[in-house]
Amino acid sequence: MYTIVGELRSRSLRVLWTALEMDLEFEHVSAPPQSEAVRRVNPSGKIPALVADGHLITDSVAIMTYLADRHHQLGFAAGTIERAQMDSVIQLINDEVDAVLWAYSRHKFVLPKEKRVAEVLPVLEWELQRGFQSVLGRLGDGPYLMGEKFTIADILLTHLGGWARTYGFTLPAELQSYCKTQIQRPAYKEMFRRAAELEAK
C-alpha cells in the first residue's frame, strides 16, 4: 500500500489521479506544503510525496513515472521508442508550461512581496500561450498526446490546463476541448469525490 502526502489543489492532484486511474490502494494524507504532517514524511516540506514500501519518492512526475513503470499502466516500457516519445512530451510540458506557471505563481503570491516583480507577469502569460501552442503541436490524430493511449502525459497537461484557468488565463480552443474530455474520466471525478469526503470529516 502507498501513502500519498499533499493537498489536492497542488501538484499532488497528478499523483492522486494517477493512482486512481490504476485502481491502486493508497492512503491520502491531505496536508499543505511545509506543514508538520508533510515534514514528518518529507523533511523538505514539499508536496507531493509518496511513501512506497517504506521509501520516500518526491516530485510529481517522478512519482507518476514510478507508478506507471511499476504497474505497467499509463505509459510504455523503458527502452521503447514510444517511451522515449512520451518522455519527450513530458519534458516539453514541464519546460514550456509547468515552469512558466510556477514562475507566474512565485511573482504573483509565493515570493515575499519585496521580491516579486509584477512587470514580469505579462511576459510570463505570453510565454505560457507559446508553451501551450508548442505542446498542442505534439497532438496527433488520437484523442490523447500519445495517440490512442491515455498516459501520465495527459494527466500532467490536463492538470496544468486547470492550473492556468485558476489564474483566469484563456486556453487555446483545442486545449480547452482536450481538457474538457480528460476531466470526464471516472478516476478524475472519483478523486474530487474523495476529497470532498475528507473535507467533510
Salt bridges, closest charged atoms under 4 A:
GLU21 OE2 - ARG185 NE 2.76
GLU36 OE2 - ARG40 NH1 3.30
ASP53 OD2 - ARG70 NH2 2.86
ASP69 OD1 - ARG83 NH1 2.78
ASP87 OD1 - ARG83 NE 3.13
ASP98 OD1 - ARG11 NH2 2.81
ASP98 OD2 - ARG14 NH2 2.46
GLU190 OE2 - ARG193 NH2 2.65
GLU190 OE2 - ARG194 NE 2.93
GLU197 OE2 - ARG193 NH1 2.47
